Amino acid sequence: MNPLTSIGRLPSRLDVRPSSAALHGPGPLLALSRRLLVLALAVLGVVSLAAFGASRASAQSHRGRAVGAAVTCRQDVRLPVAIAPGEPARYTVSGELCSTAAERHDGRTVQLLIPGATYDHRYWDFGTINGRRYSYARGAAARGYPTFAIDMPGTGDSSTPPSSEITIQTAAYIAHQAVRALRDGSLGVRFGKVIEVAHSLNSIAAWEEAITYQDVDGLIVTGVAHSIAARFAQLAATDFYPAAMDPKFATRGLDSGWLTTAPGARGTLFYSTSDADPAVIAADEQRKALVSGAELNTGVALVPTNGTLAIHVPVLDIIGSNDLTTCGANAQGHVFDCSSGAAVAAQERPFYSPQAQFHGCVIPGAGHDISLALNNWMQVDDSVRWSNAYVGTGRGVGDHEALPHTCG
């Protein structure tokens, strides 16, 4: 069976905990065809820069020009995981733990980083290209927050189960097990607080994790909102296909439910050309990974609902102002405004509880992959300053810091 066709059997409302069922969200809801909607979500797992960038770049310089200079990263981390509560830990998830020596102490706050669909942990630690570092993981660690970036099933060195086993609930449970490992010392440190940071489709998994397990102290989602742009849905209908048909994955023996992007599609889907290095896009094409069609089909149900009202910890949403997946008109003609953090907050805040203290930030000029934009350091700055204000590093000193004026 085509993994995308089962979307027609999904319920129109999402059962969440602690609520018995998710309610329909306020305002105009997404009315894409079910087929286009699930295809659109396949990558959700997605102002002049000169004047504003100069002022924030100056502030950034005070926090260290050589981002990651004092940071070391372990790439040998492996976690045994189960795919559902009560089942044995039959699979393994790989990951990268980045920190400074000062941060490797019990009680410190850690950020759990979850990449989006068709990415592995390198989305968060992409490397240096043309003299510019692309590493949220090292940038956040250099500013007081150790990071643990994981490879979801089918990506990196993680296990590749049958695609049908990897649903949005599975992804949430795997994230929950990573949170538990960060707290119980399995990685060598008993971290005190955990901030979940996710991108695109796995931002939806992070929603589900926070709703179901309520075990994190803060949530940062990126490249996602309660709307999907119609233009993106149109492109996604042709730009995703079974990974077994792709030359990169042809010898892996994958079932047809494992998907990837068509060759050459990532530049249009995930980037804004004015804020991207063509060499980064080319490297991204070479490093592309997989996503489970089952995760897409089960994740789609949460997007047009207000199930996220069940999240009771602080939430930050960061979106590129040119994010093709979210910004602009959806199929009903409702326009999602990405012009400012205040605009994002005004549109998204009704989907969250008062306890979430919801804030939105916009990365000017960036596309969907804000970690891979030329001004990717702005995401680090927004995230760290929000983390200081709403969660704290756990160092026992005052962390309070105001958000940038691009946040609302």
SVG drawing of the C-alpha trace seen along z (x, -y; Angstrom):
<svg xmlns="http://www.w3.org/2000/svg" viewBox="-13 -49 51 56">
<polyline fill="none" stroke="black" stroke-width="0.4" points="0.0,0.0 1.2,-3.5 2.1,-4.9 0.4,-8.2 -3.0,-6.8 -4.0,-5.9 -4.5,-9.5 -8.1,-9.2 -8.8,-7.0 -7.4,-9.4 -9.9,-10.8 -10.8,-14.5 -10.0,-15.1 -7.0,-14.1 -7.2,-12.2 -4.7,-13.7 -3.8,-13.6 -4.8,-15.0 -7.7,-16.1 -10.0,-13.4 -10.0,-14.8 -8.5,-17.8 -10.8,-20.6 -10.9,-22.3 -8.5,-25.3 -9.6,-28.9 -9.7,-31.0 -9.5,-29.7 -8.4,-26.1 -6.4,-24.4 -8.5,-22.9 -6.0,-21.3 -7.0,-18.0 -5.9,-15.2 -3.5,-13.9 -1.8,-17.3 -1.8,-17.9 0.1,-14.8 2.5,-15.4 3.1,-18.9 4.0,-17.6 6.6,-15.4 9.2,-18.0 7.8,-19.4 10.8,-16.6 10.8,-23.3 12.9,-42.9 16.3,-43.8 19.0,-41.8 21.7,-44.4 20.5,-47.0 19.0,-44.6 21.7,-42.0 24.4,-44.5 22.9,-45.4 22.4,-41.8 25.7,-40.7 27.4,-43.2 25.5,-41.7 26.5,-38.3 30.2,-39.3 30.1,-39.9 29.2,-36.2 32.2,-34.9 33.1,-35.2 34.6,-31.7 31.3,-29.8 32.0,-26.4 35.7,-27.1 35.4,-25.7 32.8,-23.1 33.5,-19.4 31.0,-16.9 30.6,-13.2 29.3,-11.4 29.4,-7.9 26.2,-8.1 23.8,-5.2 20.5,-4.8 18.4,-1.6 14.8,-2.5 11.4,-0.9 8.8,-2.0 5.9,-1.9 5.5,-1.8 5.7,1.7 7.7,3.1 11.4,4.2 14.1,1.8 14.7,3.5 16.2,0.6 19.0,-2.0 19.0,-5.7 22.3,-7.5 23.1,-11.0 25.7,-13.8 26.2,-15.4 27.9,-18.8 29.0,-20.8 31.8,-22.8 33.6,-21.4 31.8,-23.9 28.4,-22.5 29.1,-18.8 27.7,-18.9 24.7,-17.4 21.7,-19.8 22.5,-21.8 19.9,-22.5 20.3,-20.6 18.6,-21.0 17.3,-17.9 17.6,-18.6 15.3,-16.7 15.8,-17.2 13.0,-17.4 11.9,-14.9 14.7,-13.7 17.4,-15.1 19.7,-13.5 21.5,-15.1 23.8,-17.0 21.0,-19.5 22.0,-20.9 25.7,-20.5 26.2,-20.9 29.9,-22.0 31.8,-24.9 31.2,-25.8 32.9,-28.7 34.2,-30.0 30.8,-30.1 29.8,-27.7 26.4,-26.1 26.0,-24.6 23.1,-25.4 24.4,-22.6 27.8,-24.2 26.4,-27.7 23.9,-26.9 26.5,-24.9 29.0,-27.8 26.4,-30.0 25.6,-27.8 23.3,-25.1 24.7,-21.6 22.9,-19.9 22.0,-16.4 21.0,-16.0 19.5,-12.6 19.0,-10.7 15.4,-9.5 14.8,-6.0 16.0,-5.4 18.5,-8.2 22.2,-8.5 23.4,-5.4 20.0,-4.7 18.1,-1.5 15.8,-1.3 12.6,0.6 9.8,1.2 8.4,-2.2 4.9,-1.3 6.3,-1.1 7.4,-4.8 4.4,-7.0 4.1,-10.4 3.4,-8.6 6.5,-6.5 8.6,-9.6 7.2,-11.2 7.9,-8.1 11.5,-8.0 11.9,-11.7 10.5,-10.9 13.1,-8.1 15.8,-10.6 14.5,-13.0 14.6,-10.3 18.2,-9.3 19.3,-13.0 17.8,-13.1 18.9,-9.7 22.6,-9.9 22.6,-7.5 24.8,-9.9 27.2,-10.5 25.5,-13.6 22.2,-13.9 20.9,-17.0 18.4,-19.0 16.1,-20.6 15.4,-19.7 14.3,-22.0 13.0,-20.2 14.1,-21.8 12.6,-20.4 12.3,-21.2 9.6,-20.8 7.7,-17.5 9.4,-16.6 8.2,-19.8 4.8,-18.1 6.4,-15.1 7.6,-17.5 4.1,-18.8 2.9,-15.3 5.7,-14.4 5.0,-17.5 1.2,-16.8 1.5,-13.1 4.4,-12.9 4.6,-16.4 8.3,-15.9 10.1,-18.8 10.7,-22.3 10.4,-24.2 9.6,-23.7 11.2,-25.4 9.6,-24.4 10.9,-25.7 9.6,-25.6 6.0,-24.8 2.7,-26.5 -0.9,-25.6 -1.1,-26.3 0.5,-24.9 1.1,-27.0 -0.9,-25.9 2.2,-26.5 4.2,-24.1 1.5,-21.5 1.5,-21.7 5.3,-21.2 5.3,-18.4 2.9,-16.3 5.8,-15.7 8.9,-16.4 8.6,-13.4 8.8,-9.8 9.8,-6.3 13.4,-6.3 13.9,-2.9 13.6,-4.7 16.4,-7.1 20.0,-6.2 21.3,-7.1 19.1,-4.5 18.6,-1.9 20.8,0.7 19.4,0.4 16.5,2.7 14.0,0.2 10.2,0.8 8.1,-1.5 6.9,-3.5 10.3,-5.1 10.3,-8.4 12.9,-11.0 13.0,-14.1 13.4,-13.9 16.8,-14.9 17.2,-18.7 14.1,-19.5 15.6,-20.7 16.7,-24.1 13.2,-25.2 11.5,-23.4 13.8,-24.3 15.7,-27.5 15.3,-31.1 17.9,-31.9 18.7,-35.3 19.7,-33.8 21.4,-30.6 24.8,-29.5 24.5,-27.3 27.3,-25.1 25.1,-24.4 22.2,-23.4 24.5,-21.1 25.8,-19.5 22.2,-19.1 21.3,-17.2 24.2,-14.9 23.3,-14.3 19.5,-13.9 17.9,-11.2 14.6,-9.4 11.1,-9.9 8.4,-7.4 5.2,-7.8 3.4,-6.4 4.8,-9.3 3.4,-11.8 0.0,-10.2 -0.3,-10.2 1.3,-13.6 -1.0,-15.4 -3.9,-15.1 -2.4,-17.5 -1.7,-20.4 -5.2,-21.9 -6.3,-21.3 -5.7,-23.0 -4.4,-19.9 -1.4,-22.0 -3.6,-23.7 -2.5,-20.7 1.1,-22.0 1.7,-23.7 5.4,-24.7 6.8,-27.8 6.8,-27.6 8.8,-29.4 8.2,-29.1 10.9,-30.3 10.1,-30.6 11.9,-32.0 10.2,-35.0 10.3,-33.2 9.4,-29.7 7.7,-28.1 6.0,-25.5 4.1,-27.9 4.1,-31.5 1.5,-32.8 -1.9,-31.6 -3.2,-28.2 -5.8,-26.3 -8.6,-28.3 -7.0,-31.5 -6.1,-32.4 -2.7,-34.1 -0.3,-33.1 1.8,-36.2 5.5,-35.6 6.5,-39.3 7.3,-39.6 7.5,-37.6 4.5,-39.6 2.5,-38.5 3.4,-34.8 2.6,-35.1 -0.8,-36.7 -1.8,-33.9 -0.4,-31.0 -1.1,-32.1 -4.7,-31.0 -3.5,-27.4 -1.6,-27.3 -2.5,-27.5 -1.7,-30.6 1.0,-28.5 2.8,-28.2 3.6,-32.0 3.8,-31.6 6.3,-33.7 7.2,-33.7 10.4,-34.8 11.1,-35.4 14.5,-35.0 14.4,-37.8 14.9,-36.5 15.3,-32.8 13.5,-29.9 12.4,-26.7 15.8,-25.5 16.8,-28.3 19.7,-26.3 21.2,-26.3 20.5,-30.0 23.3,-32.5 22.0,-34.2 21.6,-31.0 23.2,-32.5 20.0,-34.5 18.2,-31.3 20.8,-30.5 20.5,-34.0 16.7,-33.8 16.7,-30.4 19.4,-31.1 17.9,-34.4 14.4,-32.8 15.9,-29.9 17.6,-32.3 14.4,-34.2 12.0,-31.2 14.0,-28.2 17.5,-29.1 20.9,-27.3 20.9,-25.7 24.2,-27.5 22.7,-29.1 23.2,-32.6 20.6,-35.0 19.9,-34.1 17.1,-36.6 17.5,-38.2 15.1,-40.1 14.1,-38.7 15.2,-40.3 12.8,-42.8 12.1,-40.3 10.3,-38.2 6.8,-38.8"/>
</svg>
